Amino acid sequence: MRPPATPPDGWTTYETHGVMVDPDTEPVTYHTPAPWQNDVKAGLDQDGRLGILEPVHIGEPVTWCHRMVVCTKKLVSLAEQ
C-alpha cells in the first residue's frame, strides 16, 4: 500500500523502506519456558476467543509474523495503583 502523495492535515509524512532478507535463511523456533506453558496457552486461547488473535496453520502463508516474547511482570493489586 502506498502512502498518499500529500498526507492529510495532521498526518506525519514518512518514507517507505525495503527489507532485505537472505533467501537462504532458515526459520528459528523459540520455546516458552515449561513452567509458563499452561498460562501462556490459556492466554493465547482467550485472545483467540476474543478475536484478538487468529490461528496460523503450518504451511499457511502469513502477512506478518513476529516471535512472541514471554516475560514475567510484577503483580500489582488494585489497591497499590
Biopython code that builds the backbone (N, CA, C, O; Angstrom):
import numpy as np
from Bio.PDB.StructureBuilder import StructureBuilder

atoms = [
    (1, "MET", "N", (0.853, -1.175, 0.000)),
    (1, "MET", "CA", (0.000, 0.000, 0.000)),
    (1, "MET", "C", (0.897, 1.235, 0.000)),
    (1, "MET", "O", (1.817, 1.338, 0.811)),
    (2, "ARG", "N", (0.631, 2.161, -0.900)),
    (2, "ARG", "CA", (1.431, 3.375, -0.999)),
    (2, "ARG", "C", (0.793, 4.492, -0.178)),
    (2, "ARG", "O", (-0.432, 4.598, -0.107)),
    (3, "PRO", "N", (1.626, 5.320, 0.438)),
    (3, "PRO", "CA", (1.086, 6.466, 1.171)),
    (3, "PRO", "C", (0.520, 7.482, 0.184)),
    (3, "PRO", "O", (0.949, 7.525, -0.969)),
    (4, "PRO", "N", (-0.436, 8.298, 0.619)),
    (4, "PRO", "CA", (-0.966, 9.331, -0.273)),
    (4, "PRO", "C", (0.152, 10.300, -0.651)),
    (4, "PRO", "O", (1.078, 10.526, 0.129)),
    (5, "ALA", "N", (0.058, 10.874, -1.863)),
    (5, "ALA", "CA", (1.087, 11.814, -2.325)),
    (5, "ALA", "C", (1.223, 12.989, -1.374)),
    (5, "ALA", "O", (2.334, 13.409, -1.051)),
    (6, "THR", "N", (0.110, 13.512, -0.932)),
    (6, "THR", "CA", (0.115, 14.596, 0.054)),
    (6, "THR", "C", (-0.711, 14.127, 1.234)),
    (6, "THR", "O", (-1.920, 13.935, 1.104)),
    (7, "PRO", "N", (-0.069, 13.934, 2.405)),
    (7, "PRO", "CA", (-0.842, 13.443, 3.550)),
    (7, "PRO", "C", (-1.856, 14.472, 4.027)),
    (7, "PRO", "O", (-1.622, 15.675, 3.912)),
    (8, "PRO", "N", (-2.984, 14.006, 4.562)),
    (8, "PRO", "CA", (-3.990, 14.922, 5.108)),
    (8, "PRO", "C", (-3.406, 15.740, 6.260)),
    (8, "PRO", "O", (-2.407, 15.351, 6.865)),
    (9, "ASP", "N", (-4.035, 16.867, 6.554)),
    (9, "ASP", "CA", (-3.585, 17.708, 7.664)),
    (9, "ASP", "C", (-3.503, 16.897, 8.947)),
    (9, "ASP", "O", (-4.391, 16.097, 9.243)),
    (10, "GLY", "N", (-2.434, 17.106, 9.706)),
    (10, "GLY", "CA", (-2.249, 16.418, 10.975)),
    (10, "GLY", "C", (-1.556, 15.077, 10.850)),
    (10, "GLY", "O", (-1.197, 14.477, 11.864)),
    (11, "TRP", "N", (-1.358, 14.590, 9.634)),
    (11, "TRP", "CA", (-0.679, 13.314, 9.443)),
    (11, "TRP", "C", (0.815, 13.534, 9.347)),
    (11, "TRP", "O", (1.271, 14.575, 8.873)),
    (12, "THR", "N", (1.557, 12.575, 9.788)),
    (12, "THR", "CA", (3.008, 12.619, 9.681)),
    (12, "THR", "C", (3.423, 12.034, 8.339)),
    (12, "THR", "O", (2.889, 11.014, 7.906)),
    (13, "THR", "N", (4.373, 12.683, 7.689)),
    (13, "THR", "CA", (4.885, 12.114, 6.447)),
    (13, "THR", "C", (5.895, 11.023, 6.787)),
    (13, "THR", "O", (6.504, 11.050, 7.856)),
    (14, "TYR", "N", (6.069, 10.091, 5.904)),
    (14, "TYR", "CA", (7.008, 9.010, 6.134)),
    (14, "TYR", "C", (7.559, 8.531, 4.801)),
    (14, "TYR", "O", (6.995, 8.802, 3.740)),
    (15, "GLU", "N", (8.652, 7.826, 4.878)),
    (15, "GLU", "CA", (9.262, 7.240, 3.703)),
    (15, "GLU", "C", (9.074, 5.735, 3.759)),
    (15, "GLU", "O", (8.983, 5.148, 4.837)),
    (16, "THR", "N", (9.016, 5.116, 2.587)),
    (16, "THR", "CA", (8.964, 3.659, 2.555)),
    (16, "THR", "C", (10.391, 3.122, 2.479)),
    (16, "THR", "O", (11.271, 3.750, 1.891)),
    (17, "HIS", "N", (10.604, 1.977, 3.066)),
    (17, "HIS", "CA", (11.914, 1.339, 3.075)),
    (17, "HIS", "C", (11.748, -0.127, 2.696)),
    (17, "HIS", "O", (10.737, -0.755, 3.009)),
    (18, "GLY", "N", (12.734, -0.645, 2.035)),
    (18, "GLY", "CA", (12.733, -2.062, 1.702)),
    (18, "GLY", "C", (13.426, -2.857, 2.797)),
    (18, "GLY", "O", (14.282, -2.335, 3.512)),
    (19, "VAL", "N", (13.056, -4.104, 2.920)),
    (19, "VAL", "CA", (13.698, -5.003, 3.872)),
    (19, "VAL", "C", (14.364, -6.105, 3.057)),
    (19, "VAL", "O", (13.708, -6.806, 2.287)),
    (20, "MET", "N", (15.670, -6.247, 3.235)),
    (20, "MET", "CA", (16.399, -7.281, 2.505)),
    (20, "MET", "C", (16.520, -8.499, 3.405)),
    (20, "MET", "O", (16.972, -8.400, 4.545)),
    (21, "VAL", "N", (16.114, -9.639, 2.887)),
    (21, "VAL", "CA", (16.164, -10.883, 3.644)),
    (21, "VAL", "C", (16.962, -11.894, 2.841)),
    (21, "VAL", "O", (16.763, -12.045, 1.636)),
    (22, "ASP", "N", (17.857, -12.575, 3.513)),
    (22, "ASP", "CA", (18.646, -13.617, 2.862)),
    (22, "ASP", "C", (17.719, -14.779, 2.513)),
    (22, "ASP", "O", (17.121, -15.366, 3.415)),
    (23, "PRO", "N", (17.582, -15.130, 1.234)),
    (23, "PRO", "CA", (16.660, -16.212, 0.858)),
    (23, "PRO", "C", (17.072, -17.575, 1.411)),
    (23, "PRO", "O", (16.259, -18.499, 1.431)),
    (24, "ASP", "N", (18.313, -17.716, 1.857)),
    (24, "ASP", "CA", (18.769, -18.993, 2.401)),
    (24, "ASP", "C", (18.592, -19.088, 3.913)),
    (24, "ASP", "O", (18.999, -20.079, 4.519)),
    (25, "THR", "N", (17.987, -18.069, 4.532)),
    (25, "THR", "CA", (17.789, -18.059, 5.975)),
    (25, "THR", "C", (16.798, -19.145, 6.381)),
    (25, "THR", "O", (15.754, -19.316, 5.751)),
    (26, "GLU", "N", (17.134, -19.871, 7.434)),
    (26, "GLU", "CA", (16.259, -20.916, 7.961)),
    (26, "GLU", "C", (15.417, -20.355, 9.107)),
    (26, "GLU", "O", (15.926, -19.566, 9.904)),
    (27, "PRO", "N", (14.140, -20.740, 9.211)),
    (27, "PRO", "CA", (13.325, -20.297, 10.342)),
    (27, "PRO", "C", (13.896, -20.803, 11.667)),
    (27, "PRO", "O", (14.533, -21.855, 11.716)),
    (28, "VAL", "N", (13.665, -20.056, 12.720)),
    (28, "VAL", "CA", (14.150, -20.421, 14.050)),
    (28, "VAL", "C", (12.945, -20.591, 14.965)),
    (28, "VAL", "O", (11.999, -19.805, 14.905)),
    (29, "THR", "N", (12.977, -21.601, 15.799)),
    (29, "THR", "CA", (11.897, -21.852, 16.743)),
    (29, "THR", "C", (12.347, -21.481, 18.149)),
    (29, "THR", "O", (13.453, -21.828, 18.564)),
    (30, "TYR", "N", (11.502, -20.787, 18.871)),
    (30, "TYR", "CA", (11.755, -20.448, 20.268)),
    (30, "TYR", "C", (10.695, -21.140, 21.107)),
    (30, "TYR", "O", (9.553, -21.295, 20.674)),
    (31, "HIS", "N", (11.070, -21.548, 22.285)),
    (31, "HIS", "CA", (10.136, -22.274, 23.142)),
    (31, "HIS", "C", (9.822, -21.467, 24.399)),
    (31, "HIS", "O", (10.674, -20.756, 24.932)),
    (32, "THR", "N", (8.591, -21.594, 24.854)),
    (32, "THR", "CA", (8.166, -20.975, 26.108)),
    (32, "THR", "C", (8.687, -21.820, 27.256)),
    (32, "THR", "O", (8.578, -23.046, 27.210)),
    (33, "PRO", "N", (9.256, -21.194, 28.295)),
    (33, "PRO", "CA", (9.729, -21.975, 29.444)),
    (33, "PRO", "C", (8.610, -22.878, 29.990)),
    (33, "PRO", "O", (7.462, -22.453, 30.116)),
    (34, "ALA", "N", (8.963, -24.110, 30.305)),
    (34, "ALA", "CA", (7.981, -25.119, 30.729)),
    (34, "ALA", "C", (7.054, -24.652, 31.846)),
    (34, "ALA", "O", (5.855, -24.917, 31.762)),
    (35, "PRO", "N", (7.541, -23.965, 32.901)),
    (35, "PRO", "CA", (6.625, -23.568, 33.972)),
    (35, "PRO", "C", (5.550, -22.578, 33.518)),
    (35, "PRO", "O", (4.530, -22.433, 34.192)),
    (36, "TRP", "N", (5.756, -21.906, 32.406)),
    (36, "TRP", "CA", (4.795, -20.889, 31.945)),
    (36, "TRP", "C", (3.867, -21.391, 30.845)),
    (36, "TRP", "O", (2.929, -20.687, 30.472)),
    (37, "GLN", "N", (4.105, -22.583, 30.321)),
    (37, "GLN", "CA", (3.382, -23.029, 29.135)),
    (37, "GLN", "C", (1.865, -23.043, 29.306)),
    (37, "GLN", "O", (1.148, -22.603, 28.407)),
    (38, "ASN", "N", (1.361, -23.534, 30.432)),
    (38, "ASN", "CA", (-0.093, -23.596, 30.621)),
    (38, "ASN", "C", (-0.709, -22.201, 30.664)),
    (38, "ASN", "O", (-1.757, -21.972, 30.061)),
    (39, "ASP", "N", (-0.067, -21.262, 31.372)),
    (39, "ASP", "CA", (-0.595, -19.897, 31.453)),
    (39, "ASP", "C", (-0.545, -19.196, 30.094)),
    (39, "ASP", "O", (-1.482, -18.494, 29.715)),
    (40, "VAL", "N", (0.549, -19.389, 29.373)),
    (40, "VAL", "CA", (0.672, -18.769, 28.049)),
    (40, "VAL", "C", (-0.382, -19.331, 27.106)),
    (40, "VAL", "O", (-1.031, -18.578, 26.381)),
    (41, "LYS", "N", (-0.555, -20.643, 27.111)),
    (41, "LYS", "CA", (-1.562, -21.281, 26.246)),
    (41, "LYS", "C", (-2.956, -20.776, 26.587)),
    (41, "LYS", "O", (-3.746, -20.496, 25.686)),
    (42, "ALA", "N", (-3.271, -20.656, 27.877)),
    (42, "ALA", "CA", (-4.585, -20.160, 28.290)),
    (42, "ALA", "C", (-4.793, -18.724, 27.806)),
    (42, "ALA", "O", (-5.882, -18.377, 27.348)),
    (43, "GLY", "N", (-3.758, -17.891, 27.906)),
    (43, "GLY", "CA", (-3.861, -16.510, 27.433)),
    (43, "GLY", "C", (-4.044, -16.426, 25.924)),
    (43, "GLY", "O", (-4.839, -15.620, 25.441)),
    (44, "LEU", "N", (-3.315, -17.252, 25.174)),
    (44, "LEU", "CA", (-3.471, -17.272, 23.717)),
    (44, "LEU", "C", (-4.865, -17.764, 23.319)),
    (44, "LEU", "O", (-5.491, -17.207, 22.417)),
    (45, "ASP", "N", (-5.341, -18.806, 23.993)),
    (45, "ASP", "CA", (-6.692, -19.316, 23.706)),
    (45, "ASP", "C", (-7.744, -18.241, 23.971)),
    (45, "ASP", "O", (-8.676, -18.077, 23.184)),
    (46, "GLN", "N", (-7.598, -17.512, 25.071)),
    (46, "GLN", "CA", (-8.553, -16.448, 25.395)),
    (46, "GLN", "C", (-8.505, -15.353, 24.329)),
    (46, "GLN", "O", (-9.552, -14.882, 23.884)),
    (47, "ASP", "N", (-7.310, -14.944, 23.915)),
    (47, "ASP", "CA", (-7.183, -13.922, 22.867)),
    (47, "ASP", "C", (-7.787, -14.411, 21.554)),
    (47, "ASP", "O", (-8.338, -13.615, 20.794)),
    (48, "GLY", "N", (-7.690, -15.705, 21.282)),
    (48, "GLY", "CA", (-8.319, -16.267, 20.088)),
    (48, "GLY", "C", (-9.837, -16.201, 20.174)),
    (48, "GLY", "O", (-10.500, -15.844, 19.199)),
    (49, "ARG", "N", (-10.395, -16.544, 21.339)),
    (49, "ARG", "CA", (-11.860, -16.479, 21.518)),
    (49, "ARG", "C", (-12.375, -15.051, 21.398)),
    (49, "ARG", "O", (-13.489, -14.827, 20.924)),
    (50, "LEU", "N", (-11.559, -14.075, 21.830)),
    (50, "LEU", "CA", (-11.965, -12.673, 21.764)),
    (50, "LEU", "C", (-11.756, -12.063, 20.379)),
    (50, "LEU", "O", (-12.160, -10.925, 20.135)),
    (51, "GLY", "N", (-11.131, -12.807, 19.478)),
    (51, "GLY", "CA", (-10.900, -12.309, 18.124)),
    (51, "GLY", "C", (-9.659, -11.429, 18.000)),
    (51, "GLY", "O", (-9.459, -10.783, 16.971)),
    (52, "ILE", "N", (-8.825, -11.398, 19.041)),
    (52, "ILE", "CA", (-7.603, -10.597, 19.002)),
    (52, "ILE", "C", (-6.554, -11.302, 18.152)),
    (52, "ILE", "O", (-5.839, -10.664, 17.379)),
    (53, "LEU", "N", (-6.467, -12.614, 18.297)),
    (53, "LEU", "CA", (-5.525, -13.428, 17.536)),
    (53, "LEU", "C", (-6.292, -14.421, 16.691)),
    (53, "LEU", "O", (-7.426, -14.783, 17.005)),
    (54, "GLU", "N", (-5.659, -14.857, 15.615)),
    (54, "GLU", "CA", (-6.248, -15.932, 14.826)),
    (54, "GLU", "C", (-5.169, -16.978, 14.589)),
    (54, "GLU", "O", (-3.989, -16.640, 14.491)),
    (55, "PRO", "N", (-5.560, -18.240, 14.497)),
    (55, "PRO", "CA", (-4.558, -19.290, 14.321)),
    (55, "PRO", "C", (-3.928, -19.232, 12.935)),
    (55, "PRO", "O", (-4.578, -18.859, 11.959)),
    (56, "VAL", "N", (-2.671, -19.602, 12.864)),
    (56, "VAL", "CA", (-1.966, -19.755, 11.589)),
    (56, "VAL", "C", (-1.534, -21.205, 11.521)),
    (56, "VAL", "O", (-0.799, -21.684, 12.385)),
    (57, "HIS", "N", (-1.989, -21.903, 10.495)),
    (57, "HIS", "CA", (-1.701, -23.327, 10.367)),
    (57, "HIS", "C", (-0.364, -23.536, 9.651)),
    (57, "HIS", "O", (0.039, -22.712, 8.830)),
    (58, "ILE", "N", (0.301, -24.608, 9.955)),
    (58, "ILE", "CA", (1.594, -24.912, 9.355)),
    (58, "ILE", "C", (1.459, -24.927, 7.836)),
    (58, "ILE", "O", (0.568, -25.572, 7.284)),
    (59, "GLY", "N", (2.357, -24.204, 7.173)),
    (59, "GLY", "CA", (2.350, -24.136, 5.714)),
    (59, "GLY", "C", (1.467, -23.034, 5.152)),
    (59, "GLY", "O", (1.512, -22.759, 3.953)),
    (60, "GLU", "N", (0.663, -22.396, 6.001)),
    (60, "GLU", "CA", (-0.222, -21.325, 5.549)),
    (60, "GLU", "C", (0.570, -20.019, 5.465)),
    (60, "GLU", "O", (1.234, -19.644, 6.431)),
    (61, "PRO", "N", (0.512, -19.312, 4.315)),
    (61, "PRO", "CA", (1.256, -18.052, 4.225)),
    (61, "PRO", "C", (0.668, -16.994, 5.154)),
    (61, "PRO", "O", (-0.542, -16.951, 5.379)),
    (62, "VAL", "N", (1.539, -16.145, 5.687)),
    (62, "VAL", "CA", (1.107, -15.084, 6.584)),
    (62, "VAL", "C", (1.607, -13.747, 6.068)),
    (62, "VAL", "O", (2.603, -13.686, 5.346)),
    (63, "THR", "N", (0.913, -12.671, 6.441)),
    (63, "THR", "CA", (1.353, -11.338, 6.043)),
    (63, "THR", "C", (2.329, -10.765, 7.053)),
    (63, "THR", "O", (3.119, -9.887, 6.705)),
    (64, "TRP", "N", (2.300, -11.231, 8.285)),
    (64, "TRP", "CA", (3.212, -10.731, 9.303)),
    (64, "TRP", "C", (3.368, -11.793, 10.373)),
    (64, "TRP", "O", (2.394, -12.424, 10.784)),
    (65, "CYS", "N", (4.567, -11.983, 10.812)),
    (65, "CYS", "CA", (4.806, -12.945, 11.882)),
    (65, "CYS", "C", (6.027, -12.501, 12.665)),
    (65, "CYS", "O", (7.092, -12.288, 12.087)),
    (66, "HIS", "N", (5.885, -12.363, 13.945)),
    (66, "HIS", "CA", (6.994, -11.993, 14.816)),
    (66, "HIS", "C", (6.920, -12.908, 16.018)),
    (66, "HIS", "O", (5.834, -13.225, 16.502)),
    (67, "ARG", "N", (8.068, -13.330, 16.495)),
    (67, "ARG", "CA", (8.026, -14.239, 17.631)),
    (67, "ARG", "C", (7.472, -13.534, 18.859)),
    (67, "ARG", "O", (7.685, -12.337, 19.057)),
    (68, "MET", "N", (6.777, -14.273, 19.656)),
    (68, "MET", "CA", (6.209, -13.747, 20.884)),
    (68, "MET", "C", (7.288, -13.751, 21.955)),
    (68, "MET", "O", (8.025, -14.727, 22.099)),
    (69, "VAL", "N", (7.379, -12.676, 22.696)),
    (69, "VAL", "CA", (8.345, -12.562, 23.782)),
    (69, "VAL", "C", (7.592, -12.763, 25.092)),
    (69, "VAL", "O", (6.698, -11.984, 25.424)),
    (70, "VAL", "N", (7.950, -13.802, 25.832)),
    (70, "VAL", "CA", (7.278, -14.118, 27.082)),
    (70, "VAL", "C", (8.182, -13.686, 28.230)),
    (70, "VAL", "O", (9.352, -14.064, 28.289)),
    (71, "CYS", "N", (7.629, -12.895, 29.137)),
    (71, "CYS", "CA", (8.414, -12.468, 30.299)),
    (71, "CYS", "C", (7.473, -12.309, 31.499)),
    (71, "CYS", "O", (6.255, -12.224, 31.348)),
    (72, "THR", "N", (8.057, -12.273, 32.661)),
    (72, "THR", "CA", (7.256, -12.099, 33.872)),
    (72, "THR", "C", (7.046, -10.623, 34.133)),
    (72, "THR", "O", (7.795, -9.783, 33.634)),
    (73, "LYS", "N", (6.043, -10.315, 34.902)),
    (73, "LYS", "CA", (5.861, -8.939, 35.347)),
    (73, "LYS", "C", (5.377, -8.974, 36.792)),
    (73, "LYS", "O", (4.768, -9.944, 37.244)),
    (74, "LYS", "N", (5.660, -7.906, 37.486)),
    (74, "LYS", "CA", (5.275, -7.815, 38.883)),
    (74, "LYS", "C", (3.756, -7.732, 38.983)),
    (74, "LYS", "O", (3.126, -6.969, 38.251)),
    (75, "LEU", "N", (3.178, -8.501, 39.871)),
    (75, "LEU", "CA", (1.743, -8.415, 40.117)),
    (75, "LEU", "C", (1.478, -7.232, 41.030)),
    (75, "LEU", "O", (2.104, -7.089, 42.080)),
    (76, "VAL", "N", (0.546, -6.390, 40.618)),
    (76, "VAL", "CA", (0.215, -5.193, 41.393)),
    (76, "VAL", "C", (-1.264, -5.271, 41.731)),
    (76, "VAL", "O", (-2.096, -5.473, 40.846)),
    (77, "SER", "N", (-1.589, -5.114, 42.987)),
    (77, "SER", "CA", (-3.006, -5.153, 43.376)),
    (77, "SER", "C", (-3.643, -3.807, 43.021)),
    (77, "SER", "O", (-2.947, -2.803, 42.870)),
    (78, "LEU", "N", (-4.954, -3.797, 42.891)),
    (78, "LEU", "CA", (-5.660, -2.557, 42.578)),
    (78, "LEU", "C", (-5.459, -1.508, 43.671)),
    (78, "LEU", "O", (-5.487, -0.310, 43.390)),
    (79, "ALA", "N", (-5.260, -1.943, 44.899)),
    (79, "ALA", "CA", (-5.064, -1.004, 45.995)),
    (79, "ALA", "C", (-3.746, -0.232, 45.857)),
    (79, "ALA", "O", (-3.627, 0.887, 46.356)),
    (80, "GLU", "N", (-2.758, -0.829, 45.181)),
    (80, "GLU", "CA", (-1.464, -0.190, 45.014)),
    (80, "GLU", "C", (-1.446, 0.819, 43.861)),
    (80, "GLU", "O", (-0.509, 1.609, 43.744)),
    (81, "GLN", "N", (-2.467, 0.794, 43.020)),
    (81, "GLN", "CA", (-2.448, 1.674, 41.840)),
    (81, "GLN", "C", (-2.880, 3.069, 42.150)),
    (81, "GLN", "O", (-2.914, 3.917, 41.259)),
]
sb = StructureBuilder()
sb.init_structure("model")
sb.init_model(0)
sb.init_chain("A")
sb.init_seg("    ")
for serial, (resi, resn, name, xyz) in enumerate(atoms, 1):
    if name == "N":
        sb.init_residue(resn, " ", resi, " ")
    sb.init_atom(name, np.array(xyz, "f"), 0.0, 1.0, " ", f" {name:<3s}", serial, name[0])
structure = sb.get_structure()
